[in-house]
Amino acid sequence: MEDFIALRKRAKEIYEQNASPRHTPYFPPPPSKFLSPEEFLVELAEAVFVNSPKVQHPFVVKLVKGEWSFKQIQEWAKEGYHDKVQTIRNDAMIVATAPTLDEMKKQASVLACEVGIEHSGEPSHPELWLQFGEALGLSRDEIMNSKPTAITEIVITAEHARSMTQKVGGLPANLRLGERVTSIVYPIWAEVLRTKYNVSKEGVSFFTSHEEADEDHSEIGKRIVLNRATTREAQMEMWLHQERSGARQWVSYDGYYQAAMRVQ
């Protein structure tokens, strides 16, 4: 598999060359035959990366090209806070439904990072997002008490219901391969926010902190895939799981787009 430097270069090329962003999600069909777990992981990780909403969604393409106004970026900051809190709830249920103690420990390390362990000196991800909003001139109350779009409300409600009904031993709601994409593209976003939207260095800490953290989290995902992708049926389930996950995240980014379009 390519290293993160090579993948980041590819992501930049995709952004630069994307003159007509997709308006609906896409995910390729699964491999036509059983692959070794290692081969399957490579195929799945590539499909997730190339088709990720973080790479292909119109909201992101406009962000990287500097086409949103400052007020529209502020609306994104308000909208995005709500799903950052929901992510912690989702990860808590992933820990609760892990099939083994070993997997539970691995997933718990992700949850601890997201929520910010007391006395660790590391703020929670929602806290870092609030700092991003403050760097844009918003108050915490404006962000935390903002009303999300109907799209975001629907996504959060669906995510909450899905996490609460997840079966013990089933596939985790997040296979962490999307977090691999996060570690690839968030440093690009941080650079864009600094250079094109004049956000302070401290203000983009949410994005820069994810580079190393999500690279570690993606390693957890790789181990889960390698351990479970041992049959054709399991591989098909994982592929469909990632297709659905990408579609759900696409709708979340539709919410960001709608929020940005509320102001001009």
C-alpha positions, 0 to 999 in steps of 0.5 A, a space after each residue: 500500500 502507498 505511504 501517506 505522503 504519496 496518498 496525500 499527493 494523489 489527493 491534492 491532484 484529485 482536488 485540483 483536477 476535479 472540475 465537475 464534482 460528483 453530486 451523488 456518492 459512488 462506490 465500485 462493485 466488489 472483487 469478483 472472487 475471493 482474495 487473500 485478506 491482504 489483497 482484499 485490504 488493498 482493494 478495499 482501502 483504495 476504493 474507500 480512499 478514491 471515492 471518499 466524500 472527503 475527497 469527492 464531495 462538492 463541499 470539500 472540492 469548493 473548500 480546497 479551492 477556496 471558493 466558500 466565503 468566510 461566512 460560509 465557513 462559519 456555517 460549516 463550523 456550526 453545523 459540524 459540531 453536532 456530528 463531532 459529538 455524535 461520533 463519540 456516541 458511535 464509538 462508545 457503542 463500537 466498544 460496547 459491542 466488540 466481540 473480544 476483549 482485545 478488539 474492545 481495548 483497541 476500539 477503546 483507545 480510539 474512544 479515549 482519543 475522541 473524548 479526551 482522557 482526563 489529565 492527559 492534556 489532550 482535548 476532546 475532538 469536539 473541544 478542538 472543533 469549538 476552538 476552530 469555530 472560535 478562530 473563525 470569530 464564533 462564540 461557543 454558545 453560537 456553535 453549541 446552540 446552533 440549529 443544524 440543518 434538517 439533513 444533519 438532524 436526520 443523519 444524527 438521529 439515524 446514527 444514534 439509532 444504528 449505534 444503539 442496535 448494533 449487535 455484539 460481534 457484528 462488524 463495527 459501525 466504523 471499520 476505520 478505513 475512512 479515518 485513514 482518509 482523514 489522516 491523508 486529507 485533513 493536513 491539506 484542509 489545514 493548509 487551505 484554511 490557513 492560506 486561503 481563509 486566514 485561520 490561525 495555526 491554533 485554529 486548525 488544530 482539529 485538523 492537524 491533530 487528526 493526522 497522527 491520531 487517525 493514522 493510528 486508528 486506521 491501523 486498528 481498522 486494518 487489523 480488523 479487516 485482516 482478521 475477519 476477511 477470511 471468507 468470500 461472505 465476510 469480504 462481501 459484507 465488509 465491501 457493502 458495509 463500506 459502500 453504505 458508510 460512504 453513502 451515509 457520510 456523503 449525506 453528512 457533507 450534503 448537510 455541510 453544503 446546505 448549511 454553507 448555502 444558507 448564507 452568501 
